[in-house]
Amino acid sequence: MWLRISIMCLTFIAVPAQSNKNDIIHFQASADSPLAQARYIKGDPNKPTVLILHGFLATHHFSTVQTMQDQLSFDGYTSLTPTLTLQVPLRNQSLNCNSLHTHTLQQDLNEIQGWIKWLENHGHQHIVLIGHSSGSQQLLEALIQHTPASIKALISTSLFYLNGEELGIRQQDLQIAHQQLKQPHAEPQKFNFLYCQQDYLATAESYVSYLVINRQRVIQQLNQLKLPSYTIMGSADSRYQLVGKEWLGELAKTTTNLITIEGANHFFAHQHEATLHQQIQQILVGLEAAHD
């Protein structure tokens, strides 16, 4: 069933959970990944467990993700916020555009599945996934590859895509990358990629791997999901300047439940943090009731 909701800002105050080093866990999430880290906070075992994934090149320390986790912890939910290693052991800082990027989308997906398995092995069998920005895209990709029985729903926030000329992807970059894929020891090149304009230093394998996530693919995969899906978007997200406001209409035509927060930007900053949390909380409560 399609749901399209447009809501105004609401006043809400929550006291963030106190973070300490004991919240941080280390785990080799997949056979081909370095040691990774995540923030894990235990809550009420009768509530769904929430895994929250950060956006492009960020970490679990990113403010949007950390605020989500703190607020859900205050509500009593167990939560896990992993940091994708991007092939950097125990990565705890965002990578710069001009850092050397050798990581691939498939390696990220393997890590996501590894963290889901970690939760399952620790007794969590009712898991809801929440992604922010490219984290939403990667969770969607992971579920299309494999949807464990423990995953009950996907909540995407600021869901867009990675490949398109409107995003600055250049045909010349694609041609160079595909030529390099045929060479065994090609040197990394600087590409255009999202906000990394001409300074995204990456191997061809790394760069090309993420470009499968184009506009059509995201729409198709939302329709392919076999579990409840919710997509929360800000009406004032600056990325509409690139992709067009019609992106909301395209999302509304899929099987996802689309929720638009009026006035919110890509990061649901300031007063919109509370509205975002209220929407996530309502979804979780509804899923919890359905499970009972």
N, C-alpha and C positions, 0 to 999 in steps of 0.2 A: 504494500500500500504506500502511495506517495504522500508525503507530508511536507508542506511548505509553510514555515512559520516565520514571521517577521516580528521582532520584539524590541521594545525600547529599553533603555538602561534602567536597572533597578538598584536600589541601595541594599548592600549586603556587607556585613563585617565579619570576618573570621580571623581568629588568632592563629598565625602560622605555627606549625610544629617546630620544635627546636631541633636543629640538625646537629649531629656530632659525628665524630670519626667512626663510631661504632655502627653507624648506618651503612657504611661503605663495605661492599663485598667485592671479592676478586674471583674471577672465573674464566677459564678458557672456553669460550662459548662454542667454538667449532674447531675441528682438527687443523684447519689452515689459518687460524687467527691467533694473534698474540694474546697474552693475558689481558682480560678486559675488566672493567669495573662498573659498578652500579650502586645506586642508593636504594636500600631496601628497608621499608618501614612496616612492621607488623601491625595489624589492626584486628578487627572483629572477624573471627573465622567464619561467621555466618553471613558475612557480606561478600560480594564479588571481589576478587583481587584485580587490581588494575596495573597494567604495564603501559608506561608512557614513553614514547620515543621522540627525541629531539629532531630538529630540522638540519638543514644543510651545513655540514662541517662543524656543527655545534657540539655541546656535551650535555650531560644531565644537569649541569650547573646553570644552563641557560634560564633566564628569568621566567619566561613563559612556562617552561616545563617545571621548574622548581616551585613556582606558585601553585600550579595545578596539584603537585604532589603534596605540598604543605596543606592546602585546603582540604584535599581528600583525606589526608591523615587526621586532620581535625574532626572530620566526619566519621572516623573510625574505620576507613578502608585500608586494607593492606595494599601497598603499592611498591612497584619496582620501576626505577628509571635507569635503564642501561645507557652507557656511552658506547656507541660503535667505535671500535678501535681505529678504523681506517688504516689498519696495519701499523699502528703505533702502540707499543705495549703500555698499558695502564694510562692511556691518553686522558688528560684532565683539562686540556685547553683546546679552544677552537683552533682548527687549522687555518692558516692564511691561504689566500688564493695562490700565492707564489711559493707555497710549500710544495714539495714533490709528492704528487698524488699517484700512488700505485695501486690503491684499493679498487675493487670492482663491486658492482651492484650485487653480484652473486655472493661474494664474501660477506657483504652486509646482511643479505637474506639468511645466510647460514648462521650468522651470529644471532639474528632475531629468533630463529627456530631454536637455537641453543639456549637462549634465555627463557623461552617458553618452556622448554624441557626442564630447565632448572626449577622453575616455579612448580611444575608438575611433580618433580621429585621431592619438593618440599611441601607436598600435600595440597597444592592449590589446583582444584579441578573446575573452578568456575571463574574464568579469566576474561576480562574485557580489555581490548587493546585501544589505546588512544595515541594518535600521532599528531604532531604539529608540523605543518608545511611539508617538506620533503619526507619527513618521518611518516606522514600519512600515506604518501605514495609507496614508501618501502614496505609498510605494514600490509597495504593492499596487495603488493606484489608477492609478499611472503605467503599470504593467505591463498592466493590463486595457485601457488605452487603446492601448498599443503596446508590444510585446515585441520589442526588437531581438535579432537572432540572437546577438549577443555576450553576452547575459545568460544565464547557465547555471543560476542558482538564486536564490531569495529566502530570507533568514533573517530572520524577524521576532522581535523581543524585546519583551516587555511589550505585547503586541498587544491593544488594546481597541477602542473606537469613540468617536465624538464626540457623537452625538445620541441623547438618550433622557431621559425625565422623571426616571429614576433618577440621571442625571448632573447634574440641576439645570436642564435646559433647560425654560424656562417657556413655556406656550402664549401668554401675553400678549406675551412678547418676539417670538415667531414672528408673531403678528398685527401687531405694530407694524412689524416688518421687512418683511413682505410688503406692507403699506400703503405704506411708504416706497419700495419698489421701483417703485411707480407714479408717484412724484413725482420730477421731474427734478433738484431741488436740495435734497433732504432733508438735514437736519442729522444727523451721527453721533449715535448713542445709546449708553447704557451697558446692556449685556446681561449675563445669566448665561452663562458659558461655561467649562466644566471648573472649575479652581480659581479662576477670576476671577468672584467672586460679586458681581453688580450693579455691577461696575466695568470690564467689558470694553468699552472705547470703540471702536466700529467703525461703518463705513458698513453699511447694510443689505445691500448686494451682497457685501461681505466676509464678514459674519456668516453669511448664508444659504448661501453657497457651501460652507462646511465641513460644514454639517448634513446633506448627502447621505450622510455616512459614519455610518450607523446600524448597529445590531447585526446585522440581517438582511443588510445589504449586505456586511459584512465576511465573514460566513459564506459567502454566495453567491460572492463573488469568490475566496475561497480555493479553492473547488471549480472555478472557471472557469480557474484558472491552467494553462498548458500547459507548465510547467517544474517541477522539484523545489522543494518548499517545506518549510521547517522553522520551527516556532514554539517559542520558548523562553520559558517563563513561570516566575516565582517563586511558590512556594506561599504565601508570606506577604505578597503584594502587598496593600496597603491598599485598592486599588480594588475588591477583591472585596466590600468592605463596601457598595459602591454597586450593583455589577452582579450580585453573587451568585457563589458558588463554582461554580455550575453552568455558568458561562462556560467553564471548562476542559472540561467534558463536551461542550459544543457544539463547541469547537475539535477535540476528539478525534474527532468524527464526520465531520469534513471530510477532504479528501485531504492536508492538511498533516501532516508528521511532528511530533507534539507531544512536547516534552521539558519536564518540570517539575523545577525545581531546588528541593529541599526547604529551607525556611527563608529563601529569598531574597526581598527586597522588590522594589519596582518598578525600582530602580536597581542591583540585584545588588551592593549595597554590601559593603564590608569583605571577609570571607573568601570571599564568594560571587563576587567578581570573578574569582578563579582558576578556580572551577568553571564559570562562564560561558565563560571563555576556552577551557577544555579542551573544552567541548561544541562551540564554534565551530570550533576547530582540528580536531576529529574529523570534522566535517561537511566542511570544506575538503579534508582529506586524502582522504576518500571520494570527493568530486567530482573531485579531481585524478586519483585512480586510475581512475575511470570514464572520464575524458577520455583517459587514456593507452591 
